[in-house]
């Protein structure tokens, strides 16, 4: 088989040259389209269901929320295992499926069962939510916001309502999670003595606050010619406006919310904090979608942040873009492979040229090294394997084997060809030395002995 391949290659050299050029071109095209990631997808198909249960303890969450959700998800096709975590006010269930399961299909099955479960949970418990589909490493970028003039509440508002929507619009970003800062709230601090004085209860305060801060449709008015929509514009947005809400009328005088309580801006009970370079601030953790190109998503995020930076600077906010950047690992791996490739090619050319003094052998080895790596990348991409730090590291290690073959095989072929040429020349010289020099010698050689 090898003899047939060699004979075909020597006979149709033009075809081999054309195939090598096409293979190199397609390999370069594959590199530009290949998916770059930090690590390969090593986790099996899974889905995570979270349920918020404000005010419930861990035991109540386990009994009233986690167990009903587990019972609803049990028995699904391809289910391998299920693990749960019940915290104060939060239930998290991870459903793991078989390795050959279709990820999008199993997520659809989980979503169907979860949607039918919301009505059976206790009052006040939020509907179960299927988290966004992310990669195994999940985090694609982490940024921080700090300021010397703005409060942590202002930083949280900027991160939640300005930066986060812009980052979610980037293709490939699955979610942007905000850590740290103070969540702004309109807080009502009731004075019990004043409530008793006016004959009110805490439920009256809650009902008035809920009614005044909610947004409701007012319907429409229809006549013979047209239908007119009614728009109510009375939502409370400031503490002073909320303090002016009427609770009841007493002897012709209005008892307002500010008469029995103190209304002001306040921060929600924190669940965590963030510090950027020892400075309190707000941190945004960006997660990438499943199957995306980490390096491409990172570059798109950086373009969006570059456009946001002047706006944030005008508001007195400092943007820290280098808190955590996983793409640095990819850049380092690609740089190492590029350096190994260049050093290997230079060493092969130098060794072959200096020891064999033949340009053709050096050129053949110099072409074989990058062509072998391009073929390997084509094969990996064909099987859906991403170019990550592990595969790039493996290619860098395999480069040593490629260089070894390029030197030893080419040198051995060149030596055999030279020995064959030397043997043929020596055979011709021997024939010439032993050849007859006259006709008499020819007749003496050809005449049979008596």
N, C-alpha and C positions, 0 to 999 in steps of 0.2 A: 504493500500500500504506500509506504514512504517512497519507494522507488518510482511508483506511478506519479505521486505528487511532485517529486523533484523533476521528473522528465517533463511533466506538463508545464511546470513553472519555467523551466529552461526553454521550452519550445514556444510558449506563448508569453513572452516577457511583457509585451505591451498590455495584455490583459491583467497581469499581476500588478503592474504599475498603476493601472486605472483603478483596480480594486483597492489598492492601498490608499490611493488619494481619496476615493469615495469613503472608505472606512474612517480615515482621519477626519474628513469633513463631517461625517455623521457623528463621530465621537465628540467633536467640538460642539456641534449643535446639541447633543445630549447633555453636555456639561452645563450649557447655558439654561437648559430646561429642567435639570435635575433638581430634586427636592433636597434642600439642605436642612439638617436638624442637629440638635445637640446630641441626643441619644436616639436609638431606634425604638419603635413601639414594642416594648417588652411586656406590657401588661395585657392580660386577656380582655375581651370585650366586657365592659361594665357600664352600669348606670348608677347615678347617685340621686337619691330622693331626699330632699330636706323639707321639714315642716316646722314652722315657727309657732310656738305655743307660749305667748307672753303670760307671765305670772305663774306658770306651773313649775313645780319643783322637778327634780330629776326623776323621782319615783313616779310622780303623776305623769310625766312625759312618757316614761317607759310603759306604764299601764294603759293610759288613755290614748296615746298617739302611736308610739312605735309598734306595739303589738298588733293593733288593727291594720297598720300599713303592711307589716310583715305577712300577716294572714292573707291580705289581698294580693300580694306579690308572689306568694308561695305557689308552687305547682306550674310555673310557666315553662314553656318548651325551651329546652337547652339550659335550664338553670343549673349552675354548678354549685354555688354557695351564696350565702347571704350573711352579712355582718352589719350590726347596728351600733349606734352610739346615742345615748340619751343624756342630754345636758339640761341645765336649767333654762327652760324656754326654747329648746331646740332639739329636734330629732333628726338624725342623719342615718340613712340606710344605704349601704353599698350592695348592689346586686351584681354578681359575677356570673358570666355565662361561659359556655364552652368556647375553646379557642377557634373553632371553625364556624361559630355563629356569625350571622350578618349583624353588624353593629347597628345600622340604621333600622333594621327590622325589629330587633329586640327593644330598642328605644321606643318604637311605636307601640309595642305590646305593653311596655311599662307605662307609657303615657295613657293608654286606654284604661288600664286598671286604676291608675291613680286618680284620673278625672272622676270616676264613679265613686270614689271614696270620700270626697270632700264633704258631702252632706251628712255623713255618719259620724264625723268628729265632733268633740264638744264645742260649745259656743265659745267664741273668742279665739279659737285655733285657726290659723290661716290654712288655706288649701295646700296640700302637698305640691311641691314644685320640683320638677325634673331639671337638674342643673345642666348648664350648657355643655355641649360636647367639646372637650378639649383634648390636647395631646397628653402623652404620658408625663412629660416634664411640666406641662401646663404653662408655667410662667415664661413669657417671652420678653418682658421688660418691666423694670421697676423704676419709678421716678419719685421725686420728693418735692414738696412745696414748703418753703420757709419764708418768713418775713420778719423784719425788724419793726415794722409799723402797724401791721395788721394782726388782729387777734386770731386765736385758733378757730373760733367760730366763723370768722370771715374766710379763713383759709379753707375750712370745710365747705362752705357755700361755693367758693370759687372752684374747688375740686369737683364737687358734686354736680354743679349746674353749668359750668363753663368748660372745664377740661375733659371731664368724663364723656359728655355727648360727642365731642370732637374725636376722641380716641375710639369710641365705639363705631364711628362711621368709617374707620380704616378697615379695608378688606383683610380678613384673616384674624381679626381680634374677636374673641368669643365673649369676654367680659372684662370689666375694669372695676376692681374692688378697692374701695377707699378705706384706709386705716388711719386712725388718729384723728385729731381735731375734736371740736365740740359740735354736736348736732343741734341746730337752732330749733327752739320750741317756744311757743306761746304758753307760758306757765301761769296757772291760777293758784295762788296760795290763800286758801280760805281761812278766815278768822271765825272759829266756832262760836265765840261770844256774840259776834254781830249776827250770825245766823239765828241764834236763839232770840235775839232782840227783835228781829223782823219776822220771826215765825217761819223761817225757811229751812230746808234740808239740803244736804249735799247733792241729792238727786235733782233738785231744782237747778242747782248750779250746773251740773253736768248736762242736763237737758237744754238749758239756755246756751251753753257753750257749743254743744253739738249743733244746735239749730242755726246759730249765728255764723259758724265757721264753715258750714257745709254748702255745697253748690247743688242747686236743684233746678230742674227745668220748670218753666212757668207755663208751658203749653202754647196755645195759639188762640186767636180770635178769628172767626170765619163769618163772612157775610156772603151776600149773593154774588159778589164780584171777585173777591180775593180772600186769601188766608194770610193773616198777619201773625208772625211769630213774636212771642213775648220773651224778651231777654232780661233777666234779673242781674243787676250789677251791684250787689251789696255784700260781697264776701269780705269778712274781716281780715285785715292784713297787718294791723298795728296794735300794740297793747292798749293805746288810748281808745281806739275804736271798740275793742273788746270790752274794756272797762265800762263803756257807755251802754252796754246791752241791758235792757230792762228785764228784771226778774219778775216783778209783780207791781201792781198798783195798790197803794195803801192810803186811804183817805184822800184820794185825788193826787197823791204824790207818787212819783216813780221810784222804786227801789232798784237801783242799778247794780251791776256786778261789781263795780269799783267800790260800792258802799260796804260790801261784805268780804271783799277779798282784794289782794294785791296782784295786779296783772302786769307782767313784765316779760322781757325776753330772757330765756334761760337755756341751759344746755342739758340734753338728755343724759341719763346715767351712762358713763362711758363703759365700753366693753374692751377697750384696748387703747394703746397709745403708739405714737411713732416718733422717732428721733432721727434726724438727718445730720450727721457730723456733729453729734452732741447738742443739736439745737432742736427743740420741740417743733414739730410740724405735722404735715399731712403726707401720707405715702399712698401712691396708686400702684397696684399690682395688676399688670395686664396679662391675660391668659390668651393663648393662641387656639384657634380652631383645629379640629382633628384633620390631619392630612395636609396642612399648610406648609409653606416654605418659610422656615424660621427666619432666615436671613432676609428674604424679601419683605416679610411682615415687619421686621425690625427697621428696615430702611424706610418703609412707608410711615411707620410711627415717628421716626426721626424727622421726616418732612413735615408732618403735622405739628410736632412739638416746636420745630423751628419757626413755623408760622404763628404759633401761639405765644412764643417767648416775648416779642415786643409788647403784646397786649398785657401780659402778666407783669412785665417790668413797669409799665405805666401805672399799674395798680399797686406797686410796691411789693410784688411777690417775686421771689427768686426761685427759678426752676432748676432743680438738680437732676440732670438727665443720666448720670452715670452711677446711680445707686446699685443697680444690678443689670447686666447686659449679657445674657447667655450667648449671644451671637459672637462674643469675643472668643469663646472656645472654638467655634467654627472657623473664624478668621485665623486663629492660631494653628488649627489642624491643616487648613488649606495652605497656609504659609510654610509649615514644616514639609508638607508633601511637595510643594513647589521647589523649596530649597533642596530637598533630597533628590528630586528629579534633575535639577540643574547640575548639582554636584556629581551625581551618578553619570550623567551624560558626558560631562567634562572629563571625569576620570577614565571612562571607557575609551573615549576618543584619544586621550593622551597615552594610555597604556598600549592600545592597539597600534597607534601610529609610531610610537617610539620603539616598540619592540618588533613590530612587523615591517615598519617603513612602507606601508601600503595604505593609500588614501581610501580605496574602495571598501576595505574591511572596516575602517573607522566609520565611514558613512553608513554602512549597513547596520552596525551596532547602534549608532546614534539614532537611526530611524526606528529600530526595533524596540527600543525602550519606551518612548512615548506612545507608540502604536499599541504596545501590549497593555499599557495602562488605560488607553482609550477603549480598547475592547473590553477590559474588565468593567469599566464604568457603564458601557452599553449593556452588558449582561446584568449588572446590578439593577439598572433602571428598568430593564425589561421584566424583571421579577418583582418590581415594586419596592425594592430596597432603597431607602434614602441614603444620601451621602452625609454621614454624621461623623463625630469624632472617632468612633470605633472603626468604621469602615475606612475612613481616610488614614487612620493609624495602621490598619492592616495593609492598605496599599503601600504605605511608606515602608513597612517591613518587607512586603513582597517585592519591593523595588530591588532589594539586595539579591534575591533569586533571579530577577530579570537581568540585572547587571552581570551576575555570575554566568548565566547562560549566554549572554551577548558576548562576553569575552572568551569563555572556554570553547563554546561551539564554533564561533566564527574563527578563532585561532586554529582549532583542530581541522576545520574544513580547509582553511588556507594552507596549513601544513601538509595535509594529504594531497591537495592539488599541486603543491610545489614538489613533493616527493614523486608524485606521478609524472610530473613534467621532467624532473631530473632523471628518473628511470628510463623514460622514453628517449631522452637525449643520449644517455649512456648506451642504450641498445642500438641506436642508429650509428653511434661512433664505433661500436664493436662490429657491426655489419660492414661498415665502410673499411675498417682495418683488415678484415678477413676476406674482402672481395678480391677476385682475380684481376690482375693488371694487364694480361695479354690474351690473344686468342689461343696461343699454345697452352696457357694455363687452363683456359676454359676447356679445351679438348682433353687435357690431361685429367681434369676433374670429372669430365663427363664420360671418358673412355673407361670401359670396364677392365678390370685386371685379368690377365691371362692365367 
